[in-house]
Amino acid sequence: MVTVMYAFFILSCICIAGMFYFISKLNSPGIYPPKIIIKKNARMLGAAAVFLFFLGFILRIFT
């Protein structure tokens, strides 16, 4: 169970890194990909990171 908990935390960190990557791409000039798609990807990765962190935290409490 501890391994699953750490896997959730590691996946959460990867999602946060991806979110910061997409946020940093917002400042770069250019047309493609559209800024709306970049914002959507960053928002999706942020939500996934919060969800995975929450699952890992719940497992941490109950083990």
N, C-alpha and C positions, 0 to 999 in steps of 0.2 A: 504494500500500500504506500510505503514511503517513496518507492521508485515512481509510482504514478503521480504522487504529489509533486515531486521534483520535475517530472516531465511536464506537468501543467505549468509550473513556474518558468521552466526553460522556454516552452512554447509561447508563454506570455511575453517574455523578454524579446523573443524573435519578432513577435507581432509589434511590439513597441518600436523596435529598431526599424521595421518596415514602415511603420507609420511616420517616423521621423524622416525616413528617406523620401516618402511621398510629399511630406510637408516641405522639405528642402527643395523638391522639384517645382513647387509652386512659384518660387522666386526666379526660376530660370526663364529667360525669354524664349519665345517660340509659340507656335500655334498648335502643334501636334505633340502629345495628346491634349485634348481640351482640358481646361482647368477644372471643369465640372467633374470629369472622370477621375482626375487626380484627387480632388477633394473627396469623392465617393470612396475611392480606394483607401485613403487615409482614415476616413471615418469608419469604414468596415474593419480595418485592422485594429483601430483603437477599441472598437466595441468587442472584437474577439479577444483582445488582450485583457480587457476588464473582466470578461466572462471567464476566461481561463484562470486569471488570477483569483477570482472569486471561488472557482471550483477548487483550486489548490489550497486556498485559505480554509474553506469548509473541511477539506480532508485533513488539514493540519489541526484543526480544532478537535475533530472526532477521533484522531488516532493518538 
